Amino acid sequence: MKNYTLALMAFICFAFAKAQVTTTPSTPTQTDQVILTFDATGTALENETGTLYAYTGVTINGQRWQNIIVPTFNDNNGAPQFTYSGTGDIYTLDLGTSINQFYSVAPGDVVSEISLVVRNAAATAQTSPDIYLNVFPPGLNTSITFPQDGAVFNLNQTITITGDSSQNATLDLSVNSTSIATTTASTISNPFTFSASGSYDITITASSGTDSSSDTVSVFVPGTTQNLTRPAGLKNGVNENADGSVTFLLAAPLKDDVILLGSFSNWNLDTTYQMNKDGDYFWVTIPATAFTANTAFMYQYLVDFDIKIADPYSQLILDPGSDQFIVAGNYPNLPAYPTNHTTGDITLYTYQKTPYNWNVTNFSKPDKKNLVIYELLVRDFSEQDSYQQVIDRIDYLETLGINAIELMPINEFEGADSWGYNPKFHGALDKTYGTTDKFKELVDLCHSKGIAIIIDVVYNHAFSQSPLCQMWWDDANFRPAVNNPYMNPTARHDFNVGYDMNHESTFTRDYVKQTLQFLIDEYKIDGFRFDLSKGFTQNNTLGNVGAWNAYDQSRVDILNDYRNTIWNANGNDVYMILEHLADNSEETALANAGFMLWGKMTDQYNQNSMGYGSNADISGSYFGSRNFNDQHLVAYAESHDEQRLMYKNLQFGNNANSSHDVRTLPIALERQEAIAAMLYSIPGPKMLWQFGELGYEQDIDLNGRTGRKPIPWTLGYDTDANRMALYNVTATMINFKTLYPDTFNSVNNDLDVSGVVKRINLNGTQFDAVVVANFGITAQNVNPNFSQTGTWYDYFSNNTAVNITNTTAMINLQPGEYKLFTTQLLQDPLSNEDSFLSQDLIRLYPNPAASTFKLSQEAQLVQVYNTSGQLTTTFKGAGNIYNVSDLKQGIYFIKITTADQTQVEKLIKM
């Protein structure tokens, strides 16, 4: 129906009972005058005291939600208003002279349904799922007016079945093909007693001359739920058994009855699928004959014959509200949602699925202390919101030198356009970015290039569409009920979003552990970044953030339980990274237990990049400054949660020196080079937020904080020499860090990084390094404190050899200038040549390039080869600008011939 945004979904609350809407007449045509009657009892609008509004349209020529009266979903201005009847929770809406007139239906268009959502004046509560009311063709029509399709009744209960026709006719009521009443009229009714459990088909048939019409509804009378011990060894969700049968297991404390329904039962309620009860769990085994190998089936649980949910442990779901917004081609051959059979999210599961053929089966994870993590949001890294485009740009990331990618949440979230921190299924992949096999292809490719995959997991909370919320829901207060075994009715801390999870509950812990293990087993995930891990506590600190930050032993115990479970099953090389940002005593305890901790240093690095002296100390980027035993601090200058350094450079940078105005783009970018030189020289794991390597400067609040941001290639970043220079410096420093950990991760170091002028001394067994930078806006002197006299190489000055006779002789640095000195001559890690950087070498830039590249001097012949060695393009004659826009994305080798030399360079085509 609607592509909800995170901001909207954070406030909309859903009712999970069926909304009762009837029409007068009961068999309306599109030319009839129609009145809708809405009974709010049991919905999110029960006892609502204000005006109710309709978000409404019609199904025209088979297309739902056409001719919407007010197209903006949460805008009640001009939306149709219901009239309160004065009795109970009954409201009416008059559609005027006809459906055609009310919805501005064009002549010749055929209307088959009225589409409806009812909401309150503030648009904070609404009916769910969407309501669809039949609109009939002209002529003789009939309708069962009571009971509703899908209704559930008790054994031996007596009801009065009623039906209408659009004109006087011979009417017949039948139950399971046996007639129970006949009359000639426009209405018919008759009492009926359900004497046995099972399904009942109730049919009305009308005959008038040569015309006839019928309508059928199905209702259900459940049997008695059996108390039986479940088979040993079951996990929550789907269990494929050795004999081909499938056992379904659902944890549902405080519930009395659960029935399974799905494609294998044609979505009908059937006593065959009533689940057995074993304490807090419900289970049922379905024989193999119900399934087909390597074929998907769909299912839901109907809990207490009132709440319909997908499996909380779903591996994949169909979402009727959001799937339509998946970018075309991202998820080919997605099974069709069973419209008219059920409503809400449904679980999609492939029985006896052919395993993915992994190319890399023995991936060795990079050392924790030497990780350089690239934080990536698939939506904003790719024009098509796809894993495929991440795959297409993997060479860009490989050249950058990173050895881990941290994907922002890819679990099933509400809507189809999100940062992903509004989860509803923690173990299911959201289909927005591509198929599960496409994601495996991405993981496999990264592993082949030595890159680990870490995913951001969100276990602090769930949103209202989660079955963990829906099964135990407080309609009156629009929040989880007080007896919810997974969720807290109210959050225990001030920074919560969505609904707060109770991690002291064994049900929650089982849920977290099983879904984490599934992600490892199914997708070969190498580690996890736990969002808002400081919220994993039942210690209520609402209104007191300081108390929330303080040491919390129960929180430490909970996190250690998760760590122990994962490491005991998989080994302690699985990365367990916490976004904790708590008191250092607690972070130290967790780091010393093996966790890695996010080390937010944004303010400090930004003060340096902007050219201000206060708060310029970046020593907090080093694990030793926090008293950690090991290099478990993942320090970063930017993450998705903070404003971009470049944005603040350009908006607020120090402009007191007109010849070094930080608010100008080239100077701001040069200062980011100095930031990279410092950040990646401080020993320990580091993180880079996507496009920081290009000096990305878009405002975090552009299109809303979590809204889409433009992609650099569409902004021409790849043709900007200054931005590509920053990319090259960043890539150089990252590559040095990962290639030479003995030096660049050395704990034998000396960090003098508190002032505007900074120095890092790194002493390795193979070679020593000194990094210096001036973050002032005027020239400054720095004492390099060289570890020895003799020859050092000034890397960023063409690897110029420098004879050091005085190890403490001052070096003058211009504003924003940085230097890297090493005792060993280092090869350019971005070059394909065996020779080192020299004045005679031809430079190719920008690299990567989207449309054109340039050479630092004219060439007589330029030949472009693909990775298979095939010549794809030839440029003849003198020149230094070359158009490669027709090349596919990938890696190419550029053979450059001048009058004096021949040289080969690698080009990444974006």
Secondary structure, DSSP 8 states (H G I E B T S, - for coil): -----HHHHTT-EE--S--EEEEESSS-BTTS--EEEEE-TTSTTTT--S-EEEEEEEEETTEEEES-SS-STT--TT--B-EE-SSTTEEEEE-TT-HHHHTT--TT--EEEEEEEEEETTSSEE-SS-EEEE-B-SS--EEEEES-TT-B--TT-EEEEEEEEEEEEEEEEEETTEEEEEEEEEEEEEEEE--SSEEEEEEEEEEETTEEEEEEEEEEE-----B----TT--SEEEE-TTS-EEEEEE-TT---EEEEEGGGTT---GGGB-EEETTEEEEEE-GGG--TTEEEEEEEEETTTEEE--TT-SSEE-TTTGGGS-TTSSTT-----TTT--S-EEEEEET------S-SS-----GGG-EEEEE-HHHHSTT--HHHHHHTHHHHHHHT--EEEE---EEESSSSS-S-SEEEEEEE-GGG--HHHHHHHHHHHHHTT-EEEEEE--SEE-TTSHHHHTSEETTTTEE-TT-SSB-SS-SSTT--SEEB-TTSHHHHHHHHHHHHHHHHHH---EEEETTGGG------TT-HHHHHS--HHHHHHHHHHHHHHHHHH-TTSEEEE-----HHHHHHHHHTT-EEEEE-HHHHHHHHHT--TT---GGGSGGGGT-SSS-EEEES--TTS--HHHHHHHH---SSGGG-TTSHHHHHHHHHHHHHHHTTSSS-EEEETTGGGT----TTTTSTTS----GGGGTGGG-HHHHHHHHHHHHHHHHHHH-HHHHT-SSEEEE-SSSEEEEEEE-SS-EEEEEEE-SSS-EEE----SSSEEEEEGGGTTEEEEES-TT--EEE-TT-EEEEESS----TT---SS---TTS--EESSSBSSEEEEEEEEEEEEEEETTS-EEEEEEEEEEEEE-TTS-SEEEEEEEE-SS-EEEEEEEE-
